[in-house]
Amino acid sequence: MQHNWQHKISHHAQLGGIETAVLDNGPGRGSRVAWVNTGAGLRFKVLIDRAMDIAEAFHDRHSLAWLSCTGHPLPAPAPTGGLSWLHTFGGGLLTTCGLSHIGGPETDGFGDRGLHGAISNTAAELVSVIQPDLAAGRADMQLTGIVRETRVLGVHLEMKRTINARIGVPVIKISDEITNRGNTPAPHMLMYHMNFGWPLADEGSRLLWEGEWTARDEASKSIFREGGDFKTCPAPMAEHAGAGEAAAVIDIKAAEDGWCIAGLHNPQLELATVVRFKKSQLPWFTNWQHWGHGEYVTGLEPCTHPPIGQAAARENGTLIFLQPGESRRYDLEIEVLEGRDEIKKIFHDE
């Protein structure tokens, strides 16, 4: 961070910081939000009443995230079943899926579960807002909240989410601690559904991820096939009108330090976004591609499991069970890169 601002400002907001607010219009009217400005071009909106997920995100004049036609409505008052999740899926830079189910809707002897679980439709209890204190030399800022997936006589999972940023640095750091607050073992699945749109995602933009991959289903093989160029964003596709889409499930490759990397680069803008996460925490990764006209998006999705659902994970023995009082931690970093030299350090084929 440059320090030539010293003795020249009266309030940290002149450089950046956190501004909380309540929306007063549209489907999210009454929702609490927090705008975080890093002062380094990156600014983003945290949805306090939607699991502290992230909606809009910008770097300078460029939008990074895809925003769906639904906007971000108020959270549903109770878990939603079937495909109801799609009625409130606003996209955004991050939508959290879980905490006990990721995948399609399903019903079995253990209950009914809607698409991708209920956590993203749950309001957070805001614990703290820590602003930068530039006079004291502290450039860091932080939001912390608690979100619960719970019901009487059932699962009681708690997610403590901390979002860190720093004045002068275009990076978002997310640390989640998932704890079983109930008195019986609780099933646990988690996916970070990150959604990138225009102009970062555009014709010729390049996806970054490495690992053994499998097309999620037969329809996905139209894009994810051997010899296919599935890491270059295409023009909008008629085949992706309506529910048309493709996805690959990836056993993502980690570096020697255990961290995985994925990202998206627009060479025309010389702009890229990189996501980092730990293989030991999130061993799987999904790349979702939906290139519909007027609905143009790709998803980069670190996860504890492929999005096969709780029933299949239970059957194949991979479902995680948290014992009463047991916790798991997840760490995620999102960084914006600009300029050819910085981008080439990560996107080596550019």
C-alpha positions in Angstrom: 0.0 0.0 0.0 1.2 3.5 -0.8 1.7 5.7 2.2 1.6 9.1 0.5 -1.9 9.7 2.0 -0.5 10.2 5.4 -1.4 13.5 7.0 -3.7 14.2 4.1 -7.0 12.5 5.0 -9.5 12.8 7.9 -11.5 9.6 7.5 -10.6 6.1 6.3 -13.5 6.1 3.9 -11.6 8.5 1.7 -9.4 5.5 0.9 -11.8 2.6 1.5 -13.6 0.6 4.2 -16.9 -1.0 5.0 -20.3 0.7 4.7 -23.4 -1.1 6.0 -26.9 -0.2 4.7 -30.4 -1.5 4.3 -31.9 -1.8 0.8 -35.2 0.1 0.4 -36.4 -1.0 -3.1 -36.9 -4.1 -5.2 -37.1 -7.8 -4.1 -34.4 -7.4 -1.5 -36.2 -4.4 0.2 -35.3 -4.5 3.9 -32.1 -6.6 3.5 -28.9 -5.7 5.3 -25.9 -5.3 3.1 -22.3 -4.2 3.5 -20.2 -2.5 0.7 -16.5 -3.2 1.1 -14.1 -0.9 -0.8 -10.4 -2.0 -0.9 -9.3 1.3 -2.4 -7.4 -0.8 -4.9 -10.1 -1.0 -7.6 -11.9 -3.9 -6.0 -15.2 -3.3 -4.3 -18.0 -5.7 -3.5 -21.3 -6.1 -1.7 -21.9 -8.6 1.1 -25.4 -9.8 1.6 -25.7 -10.0 5.4 -29.2 -11.4 5.2 -28.2 -14.0 2.6 -25.6 -16.1 4.5 -23.0 -13.2 4.1 -22.7 -14.2 0.4 -21.3 -11.7 -2.1 -23.5 -10.1 -4.8 -22.0 -7.4 -7.0 -18.2 -7.2 -7.4 -16.3 -4.7 -9.5 -12.8 -3.8 -10.3 -12.5 -0.2 -11.5 -15.2 0.1 -14.1 -15.5 -3.6 -14.9 -18.1 -6.0 -13.3 -16.7 -9.3 -12.3 -19.8 -11.2 -11.2 -22.8 -12.5 -13.0 -26.1 -11.3 -11.6 -29.3 -13.2 -12.4 -32.7 -11.9 -13.3 -34.1 -12.6 -9.8 -31.9 -10.1 -8.0 -31.2 -11.0 -4.4 -34.6 -11.2 -2.7 -35.2 -11.4 1.0 -34.2 -14.9 2.4 -36.9 -17.6 2.4 -38.3 -18.0 6.0 -37.8 -21.8 5.9 -35.8 -24.3 3.8 -37.1 -24.5 0.3 -37.6 -27.8 -1.6 -37.4 -29.0 -5.1 -36.0 -26.4 -7.5 -37.4 -23.4 -5.5 -33.7 -22.4 -4.9 -33.7 -21.1 -8.5 -36.4 -18.5 -7.6 -33.9 -16.7 -5.3 -30.6 -17.6 -6.9 -29.2 -14.1 -7.7 -25.9 -15.4 -8.9 -23.3 -12.9 -7.6 -19.6 -13.5 -6.9 -20.5 -16.1 -4.3 -23.5 -18.1 -3.4 -22.9 -20.7 -0.6 -24.5 -24.1 -1.0 -25.0 -26.6 1.8 -24.4 -27.0 4.7 -25.7 -30.5 4.6 -26.6 -31.0 1.0 -25.3 -29.9 -2.4 -26.8 -31.2 -5.7 -30.3 -31.7 -7.1 -33.5 -32.1 -5.1 -34.0 -35.5 -3.5 -36.1 -37.4 -1.0 -35.1 -40.4 1.1 -35.6 -41.9 4.6 -33.6 -39.0 6.0 -35.8 -36.2 4.7 -36.5 -33.9 1.8 -33.8 -31.7 0.4 -34.1 -29.0 -2.2 -31.5 -28.0 -4.8 -28.2 -27.0 -3.1 -29.6 -26.7 0.4 -31.0 -23.8 2.4 -28.0 -21.9 3.8 -28.0 -19.2 1.1 -31.6 -18.3 2.1 -30.6 -17.7 5.8 -29.9 -14.4 7.4 -26.7 -14.0 9.4 -26.3 -12.7 12.9 -23.7 -9.9 12.4 -21.0 -10.3 15.1 -18.5 -7.6 14.2 -17.5 -4.9 11.8 -13.9 -3.8 12.0 -12.8 -0.8 10.0 -9.3 0.1 9.0 -7.5 2.4 11.4 -5.1 4.3 9.2 -3.8 6.6 11.9 -2.7 3.5 13.8 -1.2 1.9 10.7 -3.9 -0.8 10.4 -5.1 -1.2 6.9 -7.1 -4.4 7.5 -10.9 -4.6 7.7 -13.2 -7.4 8.6 -16.8 -8.6 8.7 -17.8 -11.5 10.9 -21.2 -13.2 11.1 -22.9 -16.4 12.2 -25.4 -18.3 10.0 -27.3 -21.4 11.2 -28.9 -24.3 9.3 -31.1 -25.6 12.1 -34.5 -26.9 13.1 -36.1 -28.2 16.3 -35.4 -31.9 16.8 -33.0 -32.0 13.8 -29.7 -30.8 12.4 -28.1 -27.7 14.0 -25.1 -26.6 11.9 -23.5 -23.2 12.5 -21.3 -21.3 10.0 -19.1 -18.6 11.4 -18.0 -16.6 8.4 -15.2 -14.0 8.4 -14.5 -11.8 5.4 -11.2 -10.0 5.4 -9.9 -7.3 3.1 -7.2 -4.7 3.2 -6.8 -1.2 2.0 -4.6 -1.1 -1.2 -4.9 -4.9 -1.9 -7.5 -6.3 -4.5 -8.1 -9.5 -2.5 -11.0 -11.0 -0.6 -10.3 -13.6 2.1 -13.1 -15.8 3.4 -12.7 -18.1 6.4 -15.6 -20.3 7.4 -15.9 -22.4 10.4 -18.7 -25.0 10.4 -19.6 -26.5 13.8 -22.2 -29.0 14.8 -24.1 -27.4 17.6 -26.6 -30.3 17.9 -26.4 -33.4 20.0 -26.3 -36.0 17.2 -23.9 -36.5 14.3 -24.8 -34.1 11.4 -24.2 -34.7 7.7 -22.2 -32.0 6.0 -21.6 -31.0 2.4 -20.4 -27.5 1.2 -19.9 -25.8 -2.2 -18.7 -22.2 -3.0 -20.8 -21.4 -6.1 -18.9 -18.5 -7.6 -20.4 -16.9 -10.7 -18.5 -14.8 -13.3 -20.2 -12.8 -16.0 -19.6 -10.1 -18.6 -17.2 -8.4 -19.2 -14.8 -10.6 -17.4 -16.5 -13.6 -19.0 -16.7 -12.9 -22.7 -15.9 -14.5 -26.0 -12.3 -15.6 -25.9 -11.9 -15.3 -22.1 -9.8 -18.2 -20.7 -10.6 -20.5 -17.8 -7.9 -21.8 -15.5 -8.1 -25.1 -13.6 -6.1 -28.4 -13.7 -7.1 -31.9 -12.8 -8.8 -35.1 -13.9 -12.3 -34.2 -15.1 -15.6 -35.9 -16.0 -18.6 -34.5 -17.7 -21.4 -34.3 -15.2 -24.0 -35.9 -17.5 -24.6 -36.7 -21.1 -25.8 -33.1 -22.0 -22.5 -31.8 -20.6 -20.5 -33.8 -23.2 -21.5 -31.3 -25.9 -18.8 -29.0 -24.3 -16.8 -31.2 -22.0 -15.4 -33.8 -24.4 -11.9 -35.0 -25.2 -10.3 -32.6 -27.6 -12.9 -29.9 -27.0 -11.9 -26.3 -26.2 -13.9 -26.1 -23.0 -11.6 -23.6 -21.4 -12.4 -20.8 -23.8 -15.6 -18.9 -23.3 -17.7 -19.1 -26.5 -20.3 -16.8 -28.0 -23.9 -17.1 -26.6 -25.3 -20.5 -27.6 -28.8 -21.3 -28.7 -28.4 -24.7 -27.1 -28.2 -23.0 -23.7 -31.5 -21.3 -23.9 -33.7 -22.1 -20.9 -32.2 -24.9 -18.8 -29.4 -25.7 -21.2 -26.0 -25.9 -19.5 -22.9 -28.0 -19.1 -20.7 -28.9 -16.2 -17.6 -30.9 -15.4 -16.6 -32.4 -12.1 -12.8 -32.0 -11.5 -10.5 -33.8 -9.1 -8.5 -30.6 -8.9 -4.8 -30.6 -8.8 -3.0 -28.9 -5.9 0.5 -27.3 -5.8 3.2 -28.6 -3.5 1.9 -26.3 -0.7 -1.5 -27.9 -0.9 -3.3 -24.9 -2.4 -5.4 -25.2 -5.5 -6.0 -22.4 -8.1 -8.7 -21.6 -10.6 -9.5 -18.5 -12.5 -10.8 -16.6 -15.5 -8.8 -14.2 -17.7 -10.1 -11.8 -20.3 -7.0 -11.0 -22.5 -8.8 -8.1 -24.2 -9.2 -6.3 -20.9 -5.9 -7.6 -19.4 -8.0 -8.5 -16.4 -8.2 -11.8 -14.4 -9.7 -13.2 -11.3 -8.0 -16.0 -9.4 -9.5 -18.2 -6.7 -7.3 -20.1 -4.2 -8.4 -22.8 -1.8 -6.9 -25.8 0.1 -7.2 -29.3 -1.4 -7.3 -30.8 2.1 -10.5 -28.7 2.8 -12.1 -28.7 -0.6 -10.9 -31.6 -2.7 -13.4 -31.3 -5.5 -14.2 -28.6 -8.1 -17.0 -28.0 -10.5 -16.9 -25.8 -13.6 -20.5 -24.8 -14.6 -21.0 -23.2 -18.0 -24.3 -21.6 -19.1 -23.9 -19.6 -22.2 -27.5 -18.6 -22.8 -28.5 -15.4 -24.7 -29.0 -12.8 -22.0 -27.9 -15.3 -19.3 -24.2 -15.7 -19.9 -22.2 -17.1 -17.0 -19.6 -19.6 -15.9 -19.3 -20.9 -12.4 -16.0 -21.9 -10.5 -17.1 -24.0 -7.6 -14.8 -25.5 -5.0 -16.6 -28.1 -2.9 -16.2 -30.9 -0.3 -17.9 -33.4 -2.7 -19.1 -33.5 -6.3 -22.6 -32.0 -6.3 -24.2 -35.5 -6.3 -26.5 -34.9 -3.3 -26.5 -36.2 0.3 -28.2 -39.5 -0.6 -25.5 -40.6 -3.1 -22.7 -39.4 -0.8 -24.2 -41.4 2.0 -24.5 -44.5 -0.2 -20.9 -44.3 -1.5 -19.5 -43.7 1.9 -18.1 -40.1 1.3 -20.7 -38.2 3.2 -19.0 -36.2 6.0 -20.5 -36.5 9.5 -19.6 -33.8 12.1 -19.9 -35.1 15.6 -21.5 -32.9 18.3 -19.2 -30.0 18.9 -16.9 -30.8 16.0 -15.8 -28.1 13.6 -14.3 -27.9 10.1 -12.6 -24.8 8.7 -12.5 -23.6 5.1 -10.3 -20.9 3.6 -10.8 -19.2 0.3 -9.1 -16.3 -1.4 -10.3 -14.3 -4.4 -7.7 -12.0 -6.1 -8.1 -9.6 -9.0 -5.1 -9.3 -11.4 -4.6 -6.7 -14.0 -1.8 -6.1 -16.6 -0.1 -8.6 -18.8 2.9 -9.2 -16.5 0.9 -9.9 -13.4 -1.5 -12.2 -15.2 1.3 -14.2 -16.9 2.6 -15.2 -13.5 -0.6 -17.3 -13.1 -2.0 -17.8 -16.6 1.2 -19.2 -18.1 -0.3 -20.0 -21.5 -1.2 -16.4 -22.2 
